[in-house]
């Protein structure tokens, strides 16, 4: 008899409806899962960044290396031979005219020598413009951010790529001089289809080395950024000419 009662009690305990967990209990469990998953992903991302982290001391010295963007263009041309040949010839900063450096800084990042890699004012102005015009045209990136993106990453706009760009920019600003960052940027920036760097641009558009450019030609090179394929000294689009005028006003 006692065994039967135990058996019935056991069956009743197994079949009775379970109490539903409270909202707080479910939320707490979900939060713990989210935190654990986030920590795992963060650890994996840190490991990945450590694996690809540049040798900033080597970056500071020697000739400027090919950027990821240049390597990507070479890969595209290996597939599509109709694309123009790569034109790229890095030069030292002392061979780049001072007025070209100033024109690029005026056109792209006026506070380059005073910020630490990020220009909050420029970013705010860019976002205000985008909101007012209901389209994403400007990102407010500094020369430092553009150098990191071109050198190490791709044109992807994914949040993960932007996060990596932010970390790399901080690392570069702490370990590399402003002059070296500018030298790198001027040697890897795109100035037309297959044209990378200021010396290649000078030779492609005027058939002269960058050191021989006139003030007007340096302004035109600076005006080519940031849309070099559509707006350059060869296409002479309205946008290009407006940028030439704008930079000229500040230059003089």
PyMOL commands that set and color helices and strands:
alter all, ss='L'
color gray80, all
select helices_A, chain A and resi 2-15+23-52+56-60+68-79+93-95+98-108+120-133+143-152+159-175+178-188+198-206+210-212+215-224+238-251
alter helices_A, ss='H'
color red, helices_A
select strands_A, chain A and resi 87-88+190-192+195-196
alter strands_A, ss='S'
color yellow, strands_A
deselect
rebuild
show_as cartoon
